[in-house]
Amino acid sequence: MRDVYIIGVGMTRFGKFPDRGLKSLTQEAVDQALKHSGVEKDKLEVASVGNAYAGIATGQESIRGQVVLRAMGIGGLPVYNIENACASSASAFMVTWMDIALGLHDIGLVLGMEKMYLEDRDKRLSLFSASMDQDIIEAFKQMAKASAESAAKKSGAKGKGGKRSLFMDVYAMATRWHMEKYGTTQRQLAAISAKNHQNSALNPYSQYQEPMTIEEVLSAPEVSYPLTRPMCAPVGDGAAAAILCSGQTLKKIGVSKPVKVRAAIQASGRDRGMDDPDIGEIVADKAYEMAGLDPEDIDLAEVHDATAFGELRALENMKFCPVGDGGPFSEAGNTSLGGKIPVNPSGGLESKGHPVGATGVAQITEIVWQLRGEAEKRQVEGARIGLTENGGGNIGLEEAAMVVTILERI
């Protein structure tokens, strides 16, 4: 397989944009990525487009990528439409990466896009439930409801949390299990969230740009114990794009700061026991093996923190700290800017936002900016190797899909 490089990235600010559609968001992100790469759109040979919910949210099915790209004058080339829950655009990245690595094409586009903010709140929340097994979802809802009510009684929680995505109850159940097994505290989760809100205040592309303290996170309205609102990713819209090319093309066009794809690994969830290895552990091990690196070699990471616990679990799964130590490791400041391993310098999903289909490429975009020294006030000094972890959907005890990439500044 050939080496593959990222030569340009771009994204919109994430947020609630009721007056913008997928075509508008896509054009902004793709134009920015093309400008960043120095490549004209007529040089693109292949495109992969990640999107999860346009079918439900807008009614557009089947040809989502062709529709948005043709609107900005990109047509004729093969377009692959990838739908894989929150990992849709990370999966799209895999497709274009494999295409170029195998020698089918020399230069390609990866696009992630999502339009999730809908005036109809019930419809908006239903988007997330669509990424679960529909044959068992009613039974799962009842189990989650009973678990949340029991936890609220034991904890003296502030309230029922109102309407929320079923995924917040899923995360809350996993969080409570981790707390009981390892002694993780709500304050440690708040430390993760506060760190991400501090980071997002430095990121002009973030949905939330106001810093928060640990105390402010703890005192915020509860969603599902122990998760408060700032610990949970908001609903929003956005798009992100990346331009990839082969090593031969890299030499021809003379890119000054390419970023090499050292590893890209994808896996699906499976039935397992609570103490069996998590999908994240398995994918991370394979990614480190492909890259020929160890966790200690990673300078920074963007991980899938749909909740603060998502980041905590990712720290353990990526082997940045031992299993069970994610809480104290975070509270000690190891994942902050200037810490041992800065995690989610963008602000993460909790603060940057989580327009599902755009998230995977947005993570890659942040890492590319960091490795090229273009992250401005949130720049991780000396960053050379970065990792992204993007999970999506739910199968039993873990994500239905997960992608881990490792990128290196050349």
Secondary structure by P-SEA (a helix, b strand, c coil): cbbbbbcbbbbccccccccccaaaaaaaaaaaaaaaaccccccccbbbbbbccccccccccccaaaaaaaaacccccbbbbbbcccaaaaaaaaaaaaaaaacccccbbbbbbbbccccaaaaaaaccccccccccaaaaaaaaaaaaaaaaaaaccccccccccaaaaaaaaaaaaaaaaccccaaaaaaaaaaaaaaaaacccccccccccaaaaaaccccccccccccbbbbbccccbbbbbcaaaaaaacccbbbbccbbbbbbbcccccccccaaaaaaaaaaaaaccccccccccccccccaaaaaaaaaaaccccccaaaaaaaacccccccccccccccccccccccccccaaaaaaaaaaaaaccccccccccccbbbbbbbbbbccccccbbbbbbbbcc
